[in-house]
Amino acid sequence: MRFLFPLPVSALALCALACGPAFAQAPPRSFALKAESPAFWSLIPREARLDKVAGDFGFTEGPVWDPQGFLYVSDETYNEVVRLFPDGRRETVLRTGDPDGSTFDKQGRLITTASVFRSLIAITPDGSFSTLAASFEGKRFNSPNDVVLGPDGALYFTDPTLDLPKGDRQEIPFQGVYRLDPSGAVTLLTRDLAQPNGLAFSPDGRLLFIDDSERREIRVFDFSDGKIHNGRLFGREDGPKGSGVPDGMRFDEKGNLFVTGPGGIWVWDSSGHHIGTILTPEQPANLGWGDADLQTLYITAETSVYRLRTSTRGFVPYLR
């Protein structure tokens, strides 16, 4: 079934955090590479060029590369999930209120967070969908935001209030991070973040990284047997108001972490050192690896999708 909903005002909450109240009047920005360490140039060629794949979106999110040669992209403003091809051509797959982060699961299904439904859903290639999880202990989720496939085959997702539909009541009195196992059971991992957002597992599967957009922090937890412990600060992404916050994140195979943040995408080494920033013309909300060699970084940034060829190979859990 296909549904079309008007965009809830609350769905712009993340954009307000990332872009500020003067989003429409933001000063012009341009692409640049800013190294904080020589190690940055081993990942991003000095001559790298940022190409726009497509524009004229409302607000882009949730990039997921399909090995068939295209990218799935969520448009939070126009309420749809589309297939975006390298030549800029796009096809609407599903019309649904405020889709956000996405991944493939171990069965090869496209999994998306759906804020209007306050659910995690699985989308079929023909555009129909089924609900995988909508509540915890009998209470509806807030607004599931981002989702990743874990090393154990379970799905892990964040549930902030950033996109809680206007007029809806918050039923769970905290903003949690959850695990959805293959049997459909939902367990709470942590309730200690203010607004958990993007998340990613390290390539070795031993660590789970989670953004807290409100506190501008990247937190890291030890992971084993479907549980996390020993939460600690990995890094902060401070910047002027309206310049962007930690949101989407992805690892490369070497353990370097690429995270959206003030001005663009911050690159961190595995020890927590900020080694450089990819400055972008529009503020990115998320990113994903793509192309046959997984060396292209696809970036969803406000009204556009960009790509950047790198010198490193991305870590993509569902293609492992």
Backbone torsions as a table, in degrees:
resi	resn	phi	psi	omega
1	MET	NA	148.3	179.3
2	ARG	-118.2	138.6	-178.8
3	PHE	-131.7	150.5	175.7
4	LEU	-130.8	122.7	-179.2
5	PHE	-120.9	150.6	170.5
6	PRO	-67.8	149.0	-179.3
7	LEU	-68.8	124.6	175.3
8	PRO	-70.6	143.3	-179.2
9	VAL	-56.6	-37.7	-177.5
10	SER	-64.3	-17.1	179.5
11	ALA	-68.8	-14.0	178.0
12	LEU	-90.4	4.9	-175.9
13	ALA	-61.1	-44.0	-179.2
14	LEU	-64.2	-40.2	177.9
15	CYS	-62.5	-37.0	178.5
16	ALA	-63.6	-39.9	176.7
17	LEU	-65.0	-45.3	-172.6
18	ALA	-78.5	-35.5	-169.8
19	CYS	-111.2	-19.3	177.6
20	GLY	84.0	170.6	-176.5
21	PRO	-67.2	-19.6	-177.7
22	ALA	-102.1	33.6	-177.1
23	PHE	-49.7	-48.6	-175.9
24	ALA	-69.0	-23.9	-177.8
25	GLN	-106.7	18.9	-177.2
26	ALA	-60.8	142.4	179.8
27	PRO	-64.7	153.8	-178.6
28	PRO	-59.1	142.2	177.1
29	ARG	-123.8	160.3	179.2
30	SER	-140.6	162.2	178.6
31	PHE	-73.3	137.3	174.9
32	ALA	-159.6	157.6	175.7
33	LEU	-113.2	124.1	-176.3
34	LYS	-120.5	106.5	-178.8
35	ALA	-87.3	134.6	172.1
36	GLU	-103.9	-10.5	-179.4
37	SER	-154.6	147.6	176.1
38	PRO	-56.4	-23.3	-179.6
39	ALA	-62.3	-24.0	179.7
40	PHE	-59.7	-37.9	-175.1
41	TRP	-74.8	-11.5	173.8
42	SER	-79.2	-14.1	-179.3
43	LEU	-105.5	-36.4	-177.1
44	ILE	-122.4	118.2	178.7
45	PRO	-60.7	142.2	179.0
46	ARG	-58.8	-30.8	-177.6
47	GLU	-92.5	9.6	-177.8
48	ALA	-56.7	145.3	-177.9
49	ARG	-123.3	138.0	177.0
50	LEU	-93.8	120.1	-179.6
51	ASP	-108.2	140.2	174.1
52	LYS	-86.9	121.7	177.8
53	VAL	-78.8	-43.6	-179.1
54	ALA	-163.0	154.1	177.5
55	GLY	-131.0	-164.0	178.2
56	ASP	64.8	27.4	169.2
57	PHE	-85.2	175.6	174.2
58	GLY	-86.9	-65.4	174.2
59	PHE	-152.0	114.2	-170.9
60	THR	-89.7	146.3	180.0
61	GLU	-155.0	177.2	167.1
62	GLY	54.2	47.9	179.4
63	PRO	-72.1	130.0	179.1
64	VAL	-137.1	121.9	-179.2
65	TRP	-80.8	130.4	173.9
66	ASP	-101.1	128.7	-178.9
67	PRO	-58.3	-13.8	176.0
68	GLN	-72.2	-8.3	172.0
69	GLY	110.7	27.8	176.9
70	PHE	-148.0	172.7	-176.6
71	LEU	-116.5	134.2	167.9
72	TYR	-86.0	136.0	-179.8
73	VAL	-135.5	136.0	173.6
74	SER	-92.4	141.1	172.7
75	ASP	-118.8	107.0	-174.4
76	GLU	-72.4	-24.9	-179.7
77	THR	-83.9	-46.5	-178.9
78	TYR	-88.3	3.9	170.2
79	ASN	57.6	54.3	179.3
80	GLU	-153.8	157.0	169.9
81	VAL	-109.9	129.7	-176.6
82	VAL	-124.2	156.7	165.2
83	ARG	-91.5	126.9	178.2
84	LEU	-115.6	122.2	-177.4
85	PHE	-94.4	156.7	-176.3
86	PRO	-55.4	-25.3	179.1
87	ASP	-86.8	5.2	178.3
88	GLY	95.1	-9.5	178.0
89	ARG	-66.9	144.3	179.9
90	ARG	-135.7	150.0	177.7
91	GLU	-131.6	132.9	177.1
92	THR	-76.6	127.8	178.7
93	VAL	-98.3	-45.2	-174.6
94	LEU	-148.1	134.7	171.8
95	ARG	-103.3	117.0	-178.2
96	THR	-153.9	151.2	-175.5
97	GLY	-66.7	117.6	169.0
98	ASP	53.9	60.4	173.6
99	PRO	-70.7	154.9	-174.8
100	ASP	-136.0	-120.3	-176.3
101	GLY	-69.3	152.1	-176.5
102	SER	-144.1	163.3	172.3
103	THR	-159.4	171.4	164.5
104	PHE	-96.2	146.6	174.1
105	ASP	-93.8	-176.5	-175.2
106	LYS	-70.5	-15.0	176.3
107	GLN	-89.2	-2.6	-178.9
108	GLY	85.4	13.8	177.7
109	ARG	-86.8	144.5	174.5
110	LEU	-79.1	121.8	-179.2
111	ILE	-110.0	131.5	-176.7
112	THR	-136.0	145.9	171.9
113	THR	-85.3	134.0	-176.6
114	ALA	-123.3	103.5	-172.3
115	SER	-66.0	-39.7	-179.0
116	VAL	-62.5	-38.5	177.5
117	PHE	-82.5	-11.7	-176.9
118	ARG	55.3	45.5	-169.3
119	SER	-143.5	168.0	167.6
120	LEU	-105.6	127.8	-175.5
121	ILE	-126.2	155.2	174.2
122	ALA	-109.2	130.0	-175.9
123	ILE	-109.8	133.6	176.5
124	THR	-91.5	160.2	-178.8
125	PRO	-57.6	-25.8	-178.9
126	ASP	-86.7	1.2	174.7
127	GLY	96.5	2.4	173.7
128	SER	-85.5	166.6	-179.2
129	PHE	-149.2	161.3	174.7
130	SER	-132.7	150.0	-179.2
131	THR	-87.1	128.9	179.2
132	LEU	-95.2	-37.8	-179.5
133	ALA	-157.7	136.8	-178.8
134	ALA	-135.2	-4.9	-175.2
135	SER	-156.2	164.4	175.1
136	PHE	-134.3	122.1	-178.8
137	GLU	51.9	41.7	175.4
138	GLY	82.3	1.3	179.9
139	LYS	-113.7	138.9	-178.3
140	ARG	-66.8	144.1	174.1
141	PHE	-60.8	164.3	176.9
142	ASN	-74.7	-75.4	176.8
143	SER	-161.6	85.7	-179.5
144	PRO	-48.0	136.1	-167.6
145	ASN	-116.3	-52.0	-179.3
146	ASP	-136.9	155.7	-174.2
147	VAL	-146.4	141.8	176.6
148	VAL	-136.8	157.2	173.7
149	LEU	-87.3	127.1	-179.5
150	GLY	-85.4	166.1	-179.6
151	PRO	-66.4	-15.3	178.9
152	ASP	-96.5	5.6	179.1
153	GLY	87.8	-4.8	176.4
154	ALA	-85.2	164.7	176.2
155	LEU	-101.5	138.9	180.0
156	TYR	-122.4	132.7	-175.3
157	PHE	-146.3	156.1	179.2
158	THR	-100.9	152.2	-176.5
159	ASP	-138.2	70.1	176.3
160	PRO	-77.5	-174.1	173.7
161	THR	-105.8	13.2	-174.6
162	LEU	-57.8	-35.3	-177.1
163	ASP	-120.1	25.7	176.6
164	LEU	-59.1	120.4	-175.8
165	PRO	-54.7	138.7	-179.2
166	LYS	-58.5	130.2	-179.8
167	GLY	93.4	-15.9	177.6
168	ASP	-80.6	149.7	179.8
169	ARG	-95.7	136.6	173.9
170	GLN	-73.7	119.6	-176.8
171	GLU	-96.0	-35.3	176.5
172	ILE	-90.4	122.2	-171.2
173	PRO	-80.8	29.7	177.0
174	PHE	-159.2	171.0	178.8
175	GLN	-109.3	107.3	-169.8
176	GLY	-107.1	173.8	171.1
177	VAL	-123.9	133.1	-168.7
178	TYR	-128.0	162.1	173.3
179	ARG	-120.4	129.9	175.0
180	LEU	-113.0	111.6	-176.7
181	ASP	-85.4	167.1	-176.1
182	PRO	-58.3	-21.3	179.2
183	SER	-83.7	-8.5	-179.4
184	GLY	99.7	0.9	179.4
185	ALA	-77.9	136.4	-180.0
186	VAL	-109.0	129.5	175.6
187	THR	-126.8	147.6	179.0
188	LEU	-85.9	129.6	177.0
189	LEU	-92.6	-46.0	179.5
190	THR	-157.6	150.5	175.8
191	ARG	-125.0	18.3	-169.1
192	ASP	-95.7	0.3	178.9
193	LEU	-98.1	149.0	-178.4
194	ALA	-72.6	-50.5	176.8
195	GLN	-142.0	81.2	178.9
196	PRO	-64.1	140.7	-173.4
197	ASN	-134.6	-107.9	-179.1
198	GLY	-68.5	154.8	178.8
199	LEU	-151.5	154.7	-178.5
200	ALA	-160.3	144.3	173.1
201	PHE	-91.7	144.3	173.4
202	SER	-65.6	155.8	-177.7
203	PRO	-57.2	-29.4	179.3
204	ASP	-85.2	-2.2	176.4
205	GLY	75.2	9.7	-175.7
206	ARG	-95.5	-12.6	-176.2
207	LEU	-132.3	142.5	172.9
208	LEU	-117.3	125.2	179.3
209	PHE	-104.7	136.4	-178.8
210	ILE	-136.9	131.7	174.0
211	ASP	-80.4	144.1	166.0
212	ASP	-116.5	99.3	-173.3
213	SER	-65.1	-35.4	-178.9
214	GLU	-66.7	-41.0	-178.8
215	ARG	-90.2	-3.7	-179.3
216	ARG	60.8	34.7	-177.0
217	GLU	-114.5	152.3	167.2
218	ILE	-110.6	118.5	-179.9
219	ARG	-103.8	149.8	178.4
220	VAL	-129.3	141.8	-178.3
221	PHE	-131.2	143.9	169.5
222	ASP	-71.1	141.7	-175.9
223	PHE	-126.6	132.9	172.5
224	SER	-163.3	142.5	176.0
225	ASP	52.7	39.3	176.5
226	GLY	74.2	14.1	-179.3
227	LYS	-130.6	157.4	176.9
228	ILE	-120.8	151.9	177.4
229	HIS	-156.3	173.1	177.5
230	ASN	56.7	49.8	177.6
231	GLY	-66.0	139.7	-177.3
232	ARG	-155.7	165.4	180.0
233	LEU	-79.0	128.4	174.2
234	PHE	-95.5	-43.1	-179.8
235	GLY	-170.9	162.8	175.7
236	ARG	-119.3	147.0	176.8
237	GLU	-121.6	82.2	-179.2
238	ASP	-85.4	151.6	178.0
239	GLY	-175.2	171.6	179.7
240	PRO	-59.7	153.4	177.2
241	LYS	-56.5	134.0	179.5
242	GLY	85.4	1.0	-176.5
243	SER	-90.4	-7.3	179.1
244	GLY	120.7	157.1	-179.0
245	VAL	-135.4	164.1	174.2
246	PRO	-59.7	130.2	-177.5
247	ASP	-141.1	-106.8	-180.0
248	GLY	-69.9	151.0	179.0
249	MET	-148.3	149.0	177.6
250	ARG	-147.7	148.0	175.5
251	PHE	-97.6	154.0	161.7
252	ASP	-95.8	174.5	-175.2
253	GLU	-67.9	-18.0	-179.2
254	LYS	-87.2	-3.7	179.5
255	GLY	93.8	9.6	173.8
256	ASN	-81.7	141.0	-174.8
257	LEU	-109.8	126.7	178.5
258	PHE	-106.3	120.1	-173.2
259	VAL	-132.4	133.0	173.0
260	THR	-63.6	148.7	-178.5
261	GLY	-172.2	-169.7	-178.7
262	PRO	-51.7	119.9	175.3
263	GLY	87.6	-18.3	-177.0
264	GLY	163.7	-129.4	-178.6
265	ILE	-117.0	121.3	178.0
266	TRP	-89.0	138.1	179.0
267	VAL	-111.6	125.9	-178.2
268	TRP	-118.4	140.5	172.3
269	ASP	-82.6	174.5	-173.4
270	SER	-68.1	-13.6	178.9
271	SER	-92.9	1.2	178.5
272	GLY	90.0	20.5	176.3
273	HIS	-96.1	129.3	175.6
274	HIS	-77.2	108.6	-172.6
275	ILE	-99.1	-8.2	177.6
276	GLY	169.0	169.8	-178.2
277	THR	-134.8	135.4	171.2
278	ILE	-94.3	103.5	-179.5
279	LEU	-79.9	134.4	-172.6
280	THR	-123.5	152.8	-178.3
281	PRO	-66.7	-26.4	175.0
282	GLU	-127.1	152.7	-176.3
283	GLN	-72.6	119.9	-179.5
284	PRO	-75.3	147.9	173.3
285	ALA	-109.8	-26.3	-177.5
286	ASN	-158.8	174.7	-175.8
287	LEU	-160.0	162.2	179.3
288	GLY	-163.3	153.6	179.1
289	TRP	-87.1	146.3	179.9
290	GLY	-156.6	-172.9	-171.6
291	ASP	74.8	166.0	-171.7
292	ALA	-59.8	-33.7	-178.1
293	ASP	-94.9	1.1	179.9
294	LEU	56.3	32.3	177.8
295	GLN	-107.5	5.6	177.1
296	THR	-104.8	130.1	177.3
297	LEU	-95.1	116.2	176.1
298	TYR	-94.9	133.4	-171.3
299	ILE	-125.5	121.4	173.6
300	THR	-92.9	118.1	-172.9
301	ALA	-137.3	105.2	178.4
302	GLU	50.7	-107.6	-172.6
303	THR	-95.9	5.6	-172.1
304	SER	-137.8	165.6	170.3
305	VAL	-122.5	129.0	-178.9
306	TYR	-117.1	165.3	173.1
307	ARG	-138.9	149.2	-178.2
308	LEU	-140.5	122.7	176.2
309	ARG	-77.9	134.8	-177.9
310	THR	-118.9	177.8	176.5
311	SER	-104.3	11.6	-179.9
312	THR	-125.7	164.3	-178.8
313	ARG	-107.7	133.1	-177.5
314	GLY	-73.7	150.8	172.7
315	PHE	-95.8	118.5	-178.0
316	VAL	-123.0	103.4	-172.2
317	PRO	-53.7	-40.2	-176.2
318	TYR	-76.9	-7.3	175.4
319	LEU	-109.0	8.0	-175.4
320	ARG	-64.0	NA	NA
